[in-house]
Amino acid sequence: MVRPRRLFVPRLLGLASAAAGIALLVLAVPRAAGTQWSAVRAGLGQVDGLHLAILATLAGMDLWAYTYVLSASLPGLTRSRALVLNCTGSAVSNVLPAGGAAGVAVTYSMTRRWGHPPRAVAASIVVTGICNVLTRLVLSITGLLVLAGLSSPGAVWAVDTGAALLVASLACGGLWLLRGPLRRAVRRHAGTPLFRGPAPGVVVRMRRLAGRCRHDCHAVWLRSWPRLVGGMAGTVAAQGLLFLTCLRVTGAGTGLGPAVAVFAASRLLTQIGITPGGIGVTESAAAFALVALGGAPAAVASSMLLYTAFTYLLEILLGCLAGAFFLLCEGRRARRPAAATTTRDPSEPPARL
């Protein structure tokens, strides 16, 4: 009875965090845009079926573009399986706070079921993670630089907040990279072993594994960097088109340049682990900046809710369907009887494939 309780608490916390993110999205986005929920609901009611079909097509392009990144990082992974992997991992990451770790666990489990070796899977996870983080950092820095050139109080506030978050994230990353020298310096000046590291044998094994992983990641990058860069560029382009189309459909009235800058700068906020995928926080900051740059408040809030529906809620729905499809296929494979082995006459020619 202990194990179900241990599993129940993380699941309850994950559902509570997802519910808090959705509540924050519904309540905070209209307030950040300076409008009422009734006006937002009226704006959403003006979106017709054709517009929804266009937005769904762009969301599908986003998911399909990322399959090129996954298939390039993991040899032998087909596009269809990469799509199932992308939808399932994204759904898990969107439900749990800081759900990237859970998404990595799901990715590792599914790819191992498909027969991929552990070292190749580990290299794929590291390479795709680095590509995602670097892409968000580059987009955020570019967006902040563009917003810094716009003379608007809201833009200045967005630049200050984004710059503070960017500096904080870079500082945390730098401290993590320098944790070894810092720990040795504290030991040397304190004179007492404040931080006890692992045993020497464990350190040797960890360094050996890290060296192998670094070698595998380097080999993946040298072999597949054009497809990795192209896949990430296609993913960002599809997300940007979806963002701009949501603004156009609702009639937000924001210029193309400011809208692209806000989209790029808000990519860093998706890394906030308070809510899954930074839901509610990212949309509120983007709505505030867009309204400060001249957008219509009700239309901007409606566009942010539309964008979240097609990038967050749709991924959860598709991820549940993809996960159910994966479990169904694995169940059929497990129930399938082993094929009978037959001996072939050596004089007969081999069968052609």
C-alpha positions as CSV (number, residue, x, y, z in Angstrom):
1,M,0.0,0.0,0.0
2,V,3.0,2.3,0.2
3,R,3.8,2.4,-3.4
4,P,0.3,3.6,-4.6
5,R,0.5,6.4,-2.0
6,R,3.9,7.5,-3.3
7,L,2.6,7.6,-6.8
8,F,-0.6,9.3,-5.8
9,V,1.1,12.4,-4.4
10,P,3.1,13.4,-7.6
11,R,0.1,12.8,-9.7
12,L,-2.0,15.0,-7.5
13,L,0.6,17.7,-7.5
14,G,0.9,17.5,-11.3
15,L,-2.9,17.8,-11.8
16,A,-3.0,20.7,-9.3
17,S,-0.2,22.5,-11.1
18,A,-1.9,22.0,-14.5
19,A,-5.2,23.2,-13.0
20,A,-3.4,26.3,-11.5
21,G,-1.8,27.0,-14.9
22,I,-5.2,26.9,-16.7
23,A,-6.8,29.0,-14.0
24,L,-3.9,31.5,-14.3
25,L,-4.4,31.5,-18.1
26,V,-8.1,32.2,-17.9
27,L,-7.9,34.8,-15.2
28,A,-4.6,36.5,-15.7
29,V,-4.5,36.9,-19.4
30,P,-7.6,39.2,-19.7
31,R,-6.3,41.2,-16.7
32,A,-2.9,41.6,-18.2
33,A,-4.4,42.8,-21.4
34,G,-6.7,45.2,-19.5
35,T,-10.0,43.8,-20.6
36,Q,-12.9,41.8,-19.3
37,W,-13.7,38.1,-19.9
38,S,-17.0,38.9,-21.6
39,A,-15.1,40.8,-24.3
40,V,-12.7,38.0,-24.7
41,R,-15.5,35.5,-25.0
42,A,-17.1,37.7,-27.7
43,G,-13.9,37.8,-29.6
44,L,-13.5,34.1,-29.5
45,G,-17.0,33.6,-30.8
46,Q,-16.1,35.5,-34.0
47,V,-13.6,32.8,-35.0
48,D,-15.2,30.6,-37.7
49,G,-14.5,27.0,-38.8
50,L,-12.2,28.1,-41.6
51,H,-9.9,29.9,-39.2
52,L,-9.9,27.0,-36.8
53,A,-8.9,24.7,-39.7
54,I,-6.0,27.0,-40.7
55,L,-4.8,27.1,-37.1
56,A,-5.0,23.3,-36.8
57,T,-3.0,22.9,-40.0
58,L,-0.3,25.2,-38.6
59,A,-0.2,23.3,-35.3
60,G,0.1,20.1,-37.3
61,M,3.0,21.6,-39.3
62,D,4.7,22.4,-36.0
63,L,4.4,18.9,-34.7
64,W,5.6,17.4,-38.0
65,A,8.5,19.7,-38.4
66,Y,9.9,18.5,-35.1
67,T,9.9,14.9,-36.3
68,Y,12.9,15.8,-38.5
69,V,14.8,16.8,-35.4
70,L,14.0,13.6,-33.6
71,S,14.7,11.3,-36.6
72,A,18.0,13.1,-37.3
73,S,19.1,12.7,-33.7
74,L,18.2,9.0,-33.5
75,P,19.2,6.8,-36.4
76,G,16.5,4.4,-37.5
77,L,13.6,6.4,-36.1
78,T,10.9,6.8,-38.7
79,R,8.8,10.0,-39.1
80,S,5.6,8.3,-38.0
81,R,7.2,7.0,-34.8
82,A,8.9,10.3,-34.2
83,L,5.4,12.0,-34.4
84,V,4.0,9.5,-31.9
85,L,7.1,10.2,-29.7
86,N,6.7,13.9,-30.0
87,C,3.0,14.0,-29.1
88,T,3.3,11.7,-26.2
89,G,6.4,13.4,-24.7
90,S,4.9,16.8,-25.2
91,A,1.6,15.8,-23.5
92,V,3.5,14.5,-20.4
93,S,5.6,17.6,-20.3
94,N,2.6,19.9,-20.5
95,V,0.8,18.2,-17.6
96,L,3.5,18.1,-15.0
97,P,5.4,21.0,-13.5
98,A,9.0,20.9,-14.8
99,G,7.7,18.0,-16.8
100,G,10.8,17.8,-19.0
101,A,12.2,15.0,-16.8
102,A,9.0,13.0,-17.1
103,G,9.0,13.6,-20.9
104,V,12.6,12.3,-21.1
105,A,11.6,9.2,-19.2
106,V,8.7,8.6,-21.6
107,T,11.0,9.1,-24.6
108,Y,13.5,6.7,-23.2
109,S,10.9,4.0,-22.5
110,M,9.3,4.2,-25.9
111,T,12.5,4.3,-27.9
112,R,13.8,1.3,-25.9
113,R,10.6,-0.6,-26.7
114,W,11.3,0.1,-30.4
115,G,14.7,-1.5,-30.1
116,H,17.0,1.5,-30.1
117,P,20.3,1.1,-28.1
118,P,20.6,3.0,-24.8
119,R,23.6,5.0,-25.9
120,A,21.9,6.2,-29.0
121,V,18.8,7.2,-27.1
122,A,20.8,9.1,-24.5
123,A,22.7,11.0,-27.2
124,S,19.4,11.8,-28.9
125,I,17.9,13.2,-25.7
126,V,21.0,15.3,-25.0
127,V,21.2,16.7,-28.5
128,T,17.5,17.6,-28.8
129,G,17.6,19.2,-25.4
130,I,20.6,21.3,-26.3
131,C,18.9,22.3,-29.6
132,N,15.7,23.4,-27.8
133,V,17.5,25.4,-25.1
134,L,19.9,27.2,-27.6
135,T,17.0,28.0,-29.9
136,R,15.0,29.5,-27.1
137,L,17.9,31.5,-25.9
138,V,18.8,32.9,-29.4
139,L,15.1,33.8,-30.0
140,S,14.8,35.4,-26.6
141,I,17.9,37.5,-27.0
142,T,16.9,38.6,-30.5
143,G,13.4,39.5,-29.4
144,L,14.7,41.5,-26.4
145,L,17.1,43.4,-28.6
146,V,14.3,44.3,-31.0
147,L,11.9,45.3,-28.1
148,A,14.6,47.5,-26.6
149,G,14.5,49.6,-29.7
150,L,10.8,50.3,-29.4
151,S,9.9,53.4,-27.4
152,S,7.0,52.0,-25.3
153,P,6.7,51.7,-21.5
154,G,5.3,48.2,-21.9
155,A,8.2,47.2,-24.2
156,V,10.7,48.6,-21.6
157,W,9.1,46.6,-18.9
158,A,9.1,43.5,-21.0
159,V,12.8,44.0,-21.8
160,D,13.7,44.5,-18.2
161,T,11.8,41.4,-17.1
162,G,13.1,39.3,-19.9
163,A,16.7,40.5,-19.3
164,A,16.4,39.7,-15.6
165,L,15.1,36.2,-16.4
166,L,17.8,35.7,-19.0
167,V,20.6,36.8,-16.7
168,A,19.2,34.5,-13.9
169,S,19.0,31.5,-16.2
170,L,22.5,32.1,-17.5
171,A,23.8,32.6,-13.9
172,C,22.2,29.3,-12.8
173,G,23.7,27.5,-15.8
174,G,27.1,29.0,-15.1
175,L,27.0,28.0,-11.4
176,W,26.0,24.5,-12.4
177,L,29.0,24.2,-14.9
178,L,31.4,25.6,-12.2
179,R,30.0,23.5,-9.4
180,G,33.2,21.5,-9.2
181,P,35.7,24.3,-8.9
182,L,33.4,26.2,-6.5
183,R,33.1,23.1,-4.3
184,R,36.9,22.7,-4.2
185,A,37.4,26.4,-3.4
186,V,35.0,26.1,-0.5
187,R,36.7,23.1,0.8
188,R,40.1,24.7,0.5
189,H,39.1,27.9,2.3
190,A,36.9,26.3,4.9
191,G,39.4,23.6,5.8
192,T,36.6,21.1,6.5
193,P,34.9,18.7,4.0
194,L,31.6,20.5,3.9
195,F,30.5,18.7,0.7
196,R,31.3,15.1,0.4
197,G,31.5,13.9,-3.2
198,P,30.9,10.3,-4.4
199,A,33.5,7.6,-4.1
200,P,36.5,7.7,-6.4
201,G,35.3,4.6,-8.3
202,V,32.0,6.2,-8.9
203,V,33.6,9.4,-10.2
204,V,35.7,7.4,-12.7
205,R,32.7,5.6,-14.0
206,M,30.7,8.9,-14.2
207,R,33.5,10.6,-16.2
208,R,33.8,7.6,-18.5
209,L,30.0,7.6,-19.2
210,A,30.1,11.4,-19.7
211,G,33.0,11.0,-22.2
212,R,31.1,8.4,-24.1
213,C,27.9,10.5,-24.2
214,R,29.9,13.6,-25.3
215,H,31.5,11.5,-28.1
216,D,28.1,10.1,-29.2
217,C,26.6,13.6,-29.2
218,H,29.5,15.0,-31.2
219,A,29.0,12.2,-33.8
220,V,25.3,12.8,-34.0
221,W,25.9,16.5,-34.6
222,L,28.5,16.0,-37.3
223,R,26.3,13.4,-39.1
224,S,23.0,15.2,-38.9
225,W,23.5,18.9,-38.2
226,P,21.8,20.1,-41.4
227,R,18.6,18.2,-40.6
228,L,18.8,19.3,-36.9
229,V,19.1,22.9,-37.9
230,G,16.4,22.7,-40.6
231,G,14.0,20.9,-38.3
232,M,14.4,23.4,-35.5
233,A,14.0,26.3,-38.0
234,G,10.8,24.7,-39.4
235,T,9.5,24.2,-35.9
236,V,10.1,27.8,-34.9
237,A,8.7,29.1,-38.2
238,A,5.5,27.1,-37.8
239,Q,5.1,28.3,-34.2
240,G,5.7,31.9,-35.3
241,L,3.1,31.6,-38.1
242,L,0.6,30.1,-35.7
243,F,1.2,33.0,-33.3
244,L,0.8,35.7,-36.0
245,T,-2.2,33.9,-37.5
246,C,-4.0,33.9,-34.1
247,L,-3.3,37.7,-33.8
248,R,-4.6,38.2,-37.4
249,V,-7.8,36.1,-36.9
250,T,-8.9,37.9,-33.8
251,G,-8.0,41.4,-35.3
252,A,-5.4,42.3,-32.7
253,G,-4.1,45.2,-34.8
254,T,-0.4,44.6,-33.8
255,G,2.3,45.3,-36.3
256,L,4.3,42.5,-37.8
257,G,7.6,43.6,-36.3
258,P,6.4,44.0,-32.7
259,A,4.4,40.8,-32.9
260,V,7.5,38.8,-34.0
261,A,9.6,40.4,-31.4
262,V,7.1,39.6,-28.6
263,F,6.9,36.0,-29.8
264,A,10.7,35.6,-29.9
265,A,11.2,37.2,-26.5
266,S,8.4,35.1,-24.8
267,R,10.1,31.8,-25.7
268,L,12.3,32.1,-22.6
269,L,9.3,32.3,-20.3
270,T,8.2,28.8,-21.4
271,Q,11.1,27.4,-19.2
272,I,9.5,28.7,-16.0
273,G,8.7,25.6,-13.9
274,I,5.9,27.1,-11.8
275,T,3.3,25.8,-14.2
276,P,3.7,23.1,-16.9
277,G,5.4,24.8,-19.9
278,G,5.0,28.2,-18.3
279,I,1.3,28.2,-19.2
280,G,-0.4,31.4,-18.0
281,V,2.9,33.2,-17.3
282,T,4.1,33.3,-20.9
283,E,0.7,34.3,-22.3
284,S,0.1,37.0,-19.7
285,A,3.5,38.6,-20.4
286,A,3.0,38.5,-24.1
287,A,-0.5,40.0,-23.8
288,F,0.8,42.8,-21.7
289,A,3.6,43.6,-24.2
290,L,1.3,43.4,-27.2
291,V,-1.3,45.7,-25.7
292,A,1.5,48.2,-24.7
293,L,2.7,48.1,-28.4
294,G,-0.7,49.2,-29.7
295,G,-2.8,46.0,-29.8
296,A,-6.5,45.8,-29.1
297,P,-6.9,44.4,-25.5
298,A,-9.8,42.0,-26.1
299,A,-8.4,40.8,-29.4
300,V,-4.9,40.3,-27.9
301,A,-6.3,38.2,-25.0
302,S,-8.4,36.1,-27.4
303,S,-5.4,35.5,-29.6
304,M,-3.3,34.3,-26.6
305,L,-6.0,31.9,-25.5
306,L,-6.3,30.6,-29.1
307,Y,-2.5,30.1,-29.4
308,T,-2.4,28.2,-26.1
309,A,-5.3,26.0,-27.1
310,F,-3.4,24.9,-30.3
311,T,0.0,24.6,-28.7
312,Y,-0.9,23.3,-25.2
313,L,-4.3,21.7,-25.0
314,L,-4.2,20.2,-28.5
315,E,-0.8,18.5,-27.7
316,I,-2.3,17.0,-24.6
317,L,-5.2,15.5,-26.5
318,L,-3.0,14.2,-29.3
319,G,-0.5,12.9,-26.8
320,C,-3.2,10.9,-25.1
321,L,-4.3,9.4,-28.4
322,A,-0.7,8.7,-29.4
323,G,0.1,7.1,-26.1
324,A,-3.0,4.9,-26.3
325,F,-2.0,3.9,-29.9
326,F,1.5,3.0,-28.7
327,L,0.2,0.9,-25.8
328,L,-2.3,-0.9,-28.1
329,C,0.5,-1.7,-30.6
330,E,2.8,-2.9,-27.9
331,G,0.0,-5.1,-26.4
332,R,-0.7,-6.7,-29.8
333,R,3.0,-7.3,-30.3
334,A,3.3,-8.9,-26.9
335,R,0.3,-11.2,-27.6
336,R,1.7,-12.2,-31.0
337,P,3.1,-15.8,-31.0
338,A,6.7,-16.3,-31.9
339,A,7.2,-17.3,-35.5
340,A,8.2,-20.9,-36.1
341,T,11.7,-21.4,-37.3
342,T,12.2,-23.4,-40.4
343,T,15.4,-24.8,-41.9
344,R,16.3,-24.0,-45.5
345,D,18.0,-26.3,-47.9
346,P,21.5,-25.0,-48.6
347,S,21.1,-25.8,-52.3
348,E,18.1,-23.3,-52.6
349,P,18.9,-19.7,-53.4
350,P,18.2,-17.1,-50.6
351,A,14.8,-15.4,-50.6
352,R,14.7,-11.9,-52.0
353,L,13.5,-9.1,-49.8
